[in-house]
Amino acid sequence: MLTLTRKAGESIRIGNDVVLVIQEIRGKTIKISIEAPKGVPIYREEVYQKIVLANLESIETPILDDLQKLPDLE
């Protein structure tokens, strides 16, 4: 993991198309602006984890149900 130190008004570039700008630092809270192409999805981590979990649940349930319906091959 890369750890960088930035001050308010400074930025971080990720690749050619994504720029993170530190807007404000107040105590333990940092306000960040993200400049990225419209096609680049941007999520808060907790939201992303919920999306991943929902996607896993949507594909696991039908597969498990289908597997349980198969006859034993012994």
N, C-alpha and C positions, 0 to 999 in steps of 0.2 A: 504494500500500500504506500502510495506517495502522500506525504504530508507537506503542505505548503503554508507559509505564513503570509497573510495579506492584510492590508489596511483598507479602511473605507475608501471607495473610489478606485481601488486597484482591481485588476481582473486576472482571470485564468483562462487560457485558450485550450480547448480540447479538440484536437484534429484541426481541420481547416474551417469547420462550419459552426462550432459551438464555443460560445464565450460566456463565462460566469463572471458577473460583476458584483463585487461586494458593495452594497448600497449603504448599509448602516450596521453599526455594532453597538448594541446596548446591553451591557452586562453579559449574560450568557446567551443572548439572542442575536442572531445575525440575519440581516435581510439581504437576500441574493436575487439578482436579476439574471435571467438566462436568455441569451440570444441564440436561437437555433432555427434551422429550416422547419417549415410547418410539418413536414413529414416525420420529424424526429419526436417520438413520444417522450414526454417528461412526466414523471410521477414522484410523489413523496414516497419514501421507502415503505411506510405502513400501507399505503394504498396499493402499491405494486405487489406486496406480499398477499394482500387480499385477492387481487386479480389472479395471481399464480395459483392460489389455493382453490379459487372458484373454477379455474380452468382444469386443474387436476381432478377435482370432484366431478366435473361434467364428463370427463372421459373415463374415469375409473368405474363409476357406477354401472354404466351399460356393459362394459367389458366383463366385470365380475358377474353381473346377472346372466350374461350370455354363457360364460364359462360354467356356471352352476347348472345350466340347462343341458349341457353336453352329457351324453351317456358315459359311464365308466368304460374304459378301454382295456380293462384287465381280462 
